[in-house]
Amino acid sequence: MSEYGITVIATDKLEKFSMEEEFYHRLGLQYIPPELREAQGEVKKAEQGAIPKLVELSDIKGNLHTHTEWSDGHDSIEELALAAKDMSYQYIAITEHSAGRGIAHGLDVERLRKQVAEIKALNERLTGIHVLTGIEVDIRADGSLDLPHGILSELDMVIAAVHSAMNQSEEKMTRRVINAIENPDVDMIAHPTCRLLGEREPVAIDLEAIFQTAAKYNKIMEINAMPDRLDLKDIHAFRARDLGVKLAIGTDAH
């Protein structure tokens, strides 16, 4: 077997294939899409005919992580909502940064209440898409949240995320995020390892403990789809899935 095809030893004949699917069929394997060729047991699954169907764009029904011009995004809430509608989404959550992210023009309680009012008014006008109220609230170094329970309890979607003090020990960082997971106001943890590809290494964190806690409290772990994040990465997403953790793909659109 080579890049040119399969040579049958008995006849010394080279069999060529115009399609990858034909090549896999010749080997008695179910076709393995390129996205799954990661040496993570996919060949065994192909032998068993158990290769899963890939998630396609048409399978995605909404976006739970977006930012608008209210914080550090570029578009209005309505522009994002209409774009989501054009993509056949059923819902989109507006999740600005909280006030602790001053550099991102984060929202305090007063501004967040004003945004909630705007979203409610927009939902009365729009059809074919529902806009969820939300926030990406900072998890402080001590594990507390950057906004109080009162306002968080009024929102449809509360994302919690680490954006500071990223040099903490694994023990402190893990406890910090677990505190957020245990908070009843929190629905999802965003970009759990905080990595930025080519720029920042992942924080020191015990993801096994994080996933087990998320499963216990029925909280969501994000697969952040920003090209420089891709966080959780594949093996972590698989492990979270195996532990029964809910996963959500978020664009973190700005």
FENCOR-V652672 format. One record per helix or strand. SS is the DSSP state (alpha for helix, beta for strand). FROM is the first residue (numbers start at 1). LEN is the number of residues. Records with the same first field share a line. If there is no record, write none. Layout:
BEGIN
SS: FROM-LEN + FROM-LEN
END
This chain:
BEGIN
beta: 2-1 + 5-4 + 13-3 + 62-2 + 66-1 + 91-4 + 97-2 + 107-1 + 130-10 + 145-1 + 157-5 + 188-2 + 196-1 + 200-1 + 220-5 + 231-1 + 246-5 + 253-1
alpha: 20-7 + 34-3 + 42-6 + 57-3 + 77-10 + 102-3 + 109-17 + 149-4 + 170-13 + 207-11 + 234-9
END
